[in-house]
């Protein structure tokens, strides 16, 4: 039944299309006769028109069929369709001309009729193809959202085409903005280019768009920041198209447009070495182990390491789902790579020893750690077990089995730590540093700040709060943090690892610290709301162990020096514990974990991490200046600030 209905609809549609074409054949020919005689058609020529019309319909109808003019989808006319129309009309006109002159015996048929009829018929058949599109454009624009497109290039044209071809689109492209002033006044698919960024204020007042789409797939982060700052005073949602590769592959569709995210603005020019020979030598053909491989940093480490063709990649995590999906990703991208999926906990020293004994890794990246500050404040013994004793287990196995290189992934929270999480990472640093001079293994530490896009990052939390209508919770108006994108951070970790010697510690250049409240306001604006009006920001106060700002090195106990790698600095610490002292401290941590004494754990943590005896009373030590020390300049100033202040 469904087939019959579908077939009947097809036949009805095809019949309407054929009759429409044949109707314009008649109309065109009659119009040509009247045009030839200025509207006063003599009887002789009327009879000539009537007698020749059946042959004309038959010839044109058959040739139109041969050229498949009845088969096109009127909703999507193309240049090829119009070329087919011109060819079909010309061919049928030639055949009809020959028939009139040599077969039909129709004397006195004006030559000018053939020419005028061809021109008029081409226009009418072409108009038929546009009727549905024109109707939809004229009627369907009502109630749609005015859309302003920034960028009058190929991507912008593709967006307009996509919107016009989509009957369900809720957008109406009202104009383009382009920084090339020469394009002003031109049109793309009927949409005017209204001006440049300098004309933006007037354009916004006149056109009142609801959204702006940045159709510049190759836009740099610096350009994007500048555009966003220009648009900041206006309550307009900003969207962006996918990357340049999608444009080159012809995959740009308007439904791929997305909201701008903080990562788009944070991106800097990638710090990539022109010569990666040192890194290739460090990893190629080696057995490489990544602990915590299912996490944000660990998974990116695994992917980037895989690209350097290690002999075998060992990915270890306690969570099977994380490892499963990571392994599928790696197998898809690097099918020739031997990847071993290992389920285990770094706290389990026996399991760690089994892995080292069986696979004999040559390079180890230790990324497994508890990192949530607030959660670790409530679970200090778990933080000690995972971050300190887990590090001890992996480092001890690396030393015992003669690993070539061991890299500890650390954090800026280990610098003058106030939190349990920061203190445990500081102790882990001290333990790993203690192998210097006593082990054949090269132990290296790499320290960096927050990364965007990680599990538990503040951005997903803010986005969820905004979608729920707010408020967005920030601890303090002046709290600041370092941020970096995961791929860049991991690349610099690998560079540091290949560069490092025994006992080396490195920090990554993180740029300027970002005020978290500014980040929240920008994110609110990106998602189409007015900060502090439609979506409130609620300051909830600093949590236990939280700092106003972070530091990447302790200026009182550490010094910095340049390395041969851009974006990587070497840290020289004035404090280092000998193996006997650090082993004694580890025994204390093992004892407090076994005893379950959180109070005792806090005392030992503070004593070791900060080099002083303390009951971990943070009331005085948690008071920081509101102005963080300058780590380095990123060159972002004036109109190119990363997160301009939002009034």
QUICOR-V524090 format. One record per backbone hydrogen bond with DSSP energy under -1.0 kcal/mol. CO is the residue of the C=O (numbers start at 1). NH is the residue of the N-H. E is the energy in kcal/mol with one decimal. If there is no record, write none. Layout:
# QUICOR-V524090
[[CO:NH:E] [CO:NH:E]]
This chain:
# QUICOR-V524090
[[1:5:-2.4] [2:6:-2.4] [3:7:-2.7] [4:8:-2.6] [5:9:-2.3] [6:10:-1.9] [7:11:-2.4] [8:12:-2.4] [9:13:-2.4] [10:14:-2.7] [11:15:-2.5] [12:16:-2.2] [13:17:-2.1] [14:18:-2.5] [15:19:-2.7] [16:20:-2.2] [17:21:-2.1] [18:22:-2.6] [19:23:-2.2] [20:24:-1.9] [21:25:-1.4] [22:26:-1.8] [23:27:-2.7] [24:28:-2.5] [25:29:-2.0] [26:30:-2.5] [27:31:-2.5] [28:32:-2.1] [29:33:-1.9] [30:34:-2.4] [31:35:-2.6] [32:36:-2.3] [33:37:-1.6] [34:39:-3.4] [35:38:-1.2] [37:40:-2.2] [42:46:-1.8] [43:47:-2.5] [44:48:-1.8] [45:49:-2.4] [46:50:-2.5] [47:51:-2.5] [48:52:-1.7] [49:53:-1.4] [52:56:-2.2] [53:57:-2.9] [54:58:-2.4] [55:59:-2.8] [56:60:-2.8] [57:61:-2.6] [58:62:-2.2] [59:63:-2.4] [60:64:-2.9] [61:65:-1.5] [62:66:-2.1] [63:67:-2.1] [64:69:-2.6] [65:68:-1.5] [68:71:-1.1] [73:76:-2.0] [78:82:-1.6] [79:83:-2.1] [80:84:-2.1] [81:85:-1.9] [82:86:-2.2] [83:87:-2.4] [84:88:-2.7] [85:89:-2.7] [86:90:-2.3] [87:91:-2.7] [88:92:-2.5] [89:93:-2.2] [90:94:-2.2] [91:95:-2.3] [92:96:-2.4] [93:97:-2.4] [94:98:-2.3] [95:99:-2.2] [96:100:-2.6] [97:101:-2.2] [98:102:-2.4] [99:103:-2.0] [99:104:-3.1] [105:107:-1.2] [111:115:-1.3] [112:116:-2.8] [113:117:-2.9] [114:118:-1.8] [115:119:-2.0] [116:120:-2.6] [117:121:-2.7] [118:122:-2.2] [119:123:-1.8] [120:124:-2.6] [121:125:-2.9] [122:126:-2.1] [123:127:-2.2] [124:128:-2.0] [125:129:-1.5] [127:131:-1.0] [130:134:-3.4] [131:135:-2.7] [132:136:-2.5] [133:137:-2.3] [134:138:-2.7] [135:139:-2.9] [136:140:-1.8] [139:142:-1.1] [141:144:-1.8] [145:172:-3.1] [146:210:-2.3] [146:211:-1.4] [147:174:-2.3] [148:213:-2.6] [149:177:-2.5] [150:215:-2.1] [153:157:-2.3] [154:158:-2.3] [155:159:-1.9] [156:160:-2.1] [157:161:-2.5] [158:162:-2.3] [159:163:-2.5] [160:164:-2.7] [161:165:-1.7] [163:166:-1.1] [166:169:-1.7] [170:145:-3.7] [172:147:-2.6] [175:149:-2.6] [176:194:-2.4] [177:151:-3.2] [180:183:-1.6] [181:184:-1.4] [183:186:-2.2] [186:193:-2.7] [188:191:-1.9] [191:188:-2.6] [192:176:-2.5] [193:185:-2.6] [195:178:-2.5] [196:199:-1.5] [197:200:-1.6] [199:203:-2.4] [200:204:-2.9] [201:205:-1.9] [202:206:-2.4] [203:207:-2.9] [204:208:-1.8] [210:237:-1.4] [211:148:-2.3] [212:239:-2.9] [213:150:-3.5] [213:215:-1.1] [214:241:-1.6] [216:219:-2.3] [220:224:-2.6] [221:225:-2.5] [222:226:-1.9] [223:227:-2.5] [224:228:-2.8] [225:229:-2.3] [226:230:-1.9] [227:231:-1.8] [231:234:-1.8] [234:236:-2.0] [237:212:-2.6] [238:260:-1.3] [239:214:-3.0] [240:258:-2.4] [243:247:-1.0] [244:248:-2.4] [245:249:-1.9] [246:251:-3.2] [247:250:-1.7] [253:256:-1.9] [254:257:-2.0] [258:240:-2.8] [261:264:-1.4] [262:266:-2.1] [263:267:-1.8] [270:272:-1.6] [276:280:-2.6] [277:281:-2.6] [278:282:-1.6] [279:283:-1.6] [280:284:-3.1] [283:286:-2.2] [286:311:-1.1] [286:312:-1.8] [287:362:-3.0] [287:363:-1.9] [288:314:-3.6] [289:365:-3.0] [290:316:-2.7] [291:367:-1.0] [292:295:-1.7] [295:299:-2.5] [296:300:-1.5] [297:301:-2.8] [298:302:-2.2] [299:303:-2.1] [300:304:-2.7] [301:305:-2.8] [302:306:-2.2] [303:307:-1.2] [305:308:-1.8] [306:309:-1.5] [309:285:-2.4] [312:288:-2.7] [313:340:-2.9] [314:290:-2.7] [315:342:-3.0] [316:293:-2.5] [317:344:-1.6] [319:323:-1.6] [320:324:-2.6] [321:325:-2.3] [322:326:-2.1] [323:327:-2.6] [324:328:-2.1] [325:329:-2.0] [326:330:-2.6] [327:331:-2.6] [328:332:-1.8] [329:333:-2.1] [330:334:-3.4] [334:337:-1.5] [338:313:-2.6] [340:315:-2.6] [342:317:-1.9] [345:348:-1.8] [347:349:-1.2] [348:352:-2.1] [349:353:-2.4] [350:354:-2.2] [351:355:-2.1] [352:356:-2.3] [353:357:-2.7] [354:358:-2.3] [355:359:-2.6] [356:360:-1.6] [362:404:-1.1] [362:405:-1.9] [363:289:-2.9] [364:407:-2.9] [365:291:-2.6] [365:367:-1.1] [366:409:-2.1] [372:376:-2.2] [373:377:-1.6] [374:378:-1.1] [379:383:-1.8] [380:384:-2.3] [381:385:-2.5] [382:386:-2.6] [383:387:-2.5] [384:388:-1.4] [384:389:-2.5] [385:390:-1.3] [388:392:-2.5] [389:393:-2.4] [390:394:-2.1] [391:395:-2.9] [392:396:-2.8] [393:397:-2.1] [394:398:-2.4] [395:399:-2.4] [396:400:-2.8] [397:401:-2.6] [398:403:-2.6] [404:442:-2.4] [405:364:-2.5] [406:444:-3.1] [407:366:-3.3] [408:446:-2.6] [411:414:-1.6] [412:415:-1.7] [419:423:-2.6] [420:424:-2.6] [421:425:-1.9] [422:426:-2.1] [423:427:-2.5] [424:428:-2.0] [425:429:-2.2] [426:430:-2.4] [427:431:-2.6] [428:432:-2.4] [429:433:-2.7] [430:434:-1.4] [432:435:-1.6] [433:436:-1.9] [435:438:-2.3] [442:406:-2.9] [443:503:-1.6] [444:408:-2.8] [445:506:-2.9] [446:410:-3.4] [447:508:-1.8] [448:412:-1.4] [450:484:-1.1] [454:457:-2.1] [458:462:-2.5] [459:463:-2.8] [460:464:-2.3] [461:465:-2.2] [462:466:-2.6] [463:467:-2.5] [464:468:-1.5] [465:470:-3.2] [466:469:-1.8] [472:538:-2.9] [474:540:-2.0] [475:541:-2.0] [476:479:-1.2] [479:516:-2.2] [481:514:-3.3] [482:450:-1.0] [484:452:-2.1] [485:489:-2.4] [486:490:-2.8] [487:491:-2.2] [488:492:-2.2] [489:493:-1.9] [490:494:-2.4] [491:495:-2.2] [492:496:-2.6] [493:497:-2.5] [494:498:-2.3] [495:499:-1.5] [496:500:-2.3] [501:504:-2.2] [504:445:-2.1] [505:571:-3.3] [506:447:-2.9] [507:569:-2.7] [514:481:-2.1] [515:519:-1.8] [516:520:-2.3] [517:521:-2.3] [518:522:-2.5] [519:523:-2.3] [520:524:-2.3] [521:525:-2.2] [522:526:-2.8] [523:527:-1.6] [524:529:-2.0] [525:528:-2.0] [530:533:-1.5] [530:534:-1.4] [530:535:-1.7] [535:532:-2.6] [536:472:-2.8] [538:474:-2.5] [543:546:-2.4] [548:480:-3.0] [554:557:-1.2] [554:558:-3.0] [557:574:-3.1] [559:572:-2.9] [561:570:-2.8] [565:568:-1.7] [567:509:-2.3] [569:507:-2.5] [570:561:-1.8] [572:559:-2.1] [578:582:-2.4] [579:583:-2.4] [580:584:-1.9] [581:585:-2.2] [582:586:-2.3] [583:587:-1.8] [584:588:-1.3] [585:589:-1.9] [586:590:-2.6] [587:591:-2.1] [588:592:-2.5] [589:593:-2.2] [590:594:-2.3] [591:595:-2.4] [592:596:-1.4] [592:597:-1.6] [597:601:-1.8] [598:602:-2.3] [599:603:-1.8] [600:604:-2.3] [601:605:-2.7] [602:606:-2.3] [603:607:-2.2] [604:608:-2.6] [605:609:-3.1] [606:610:-1.9] [618:622:-2.1] [620:623:-1.4] [637:640:-2.7] [638:641:-1.0]]
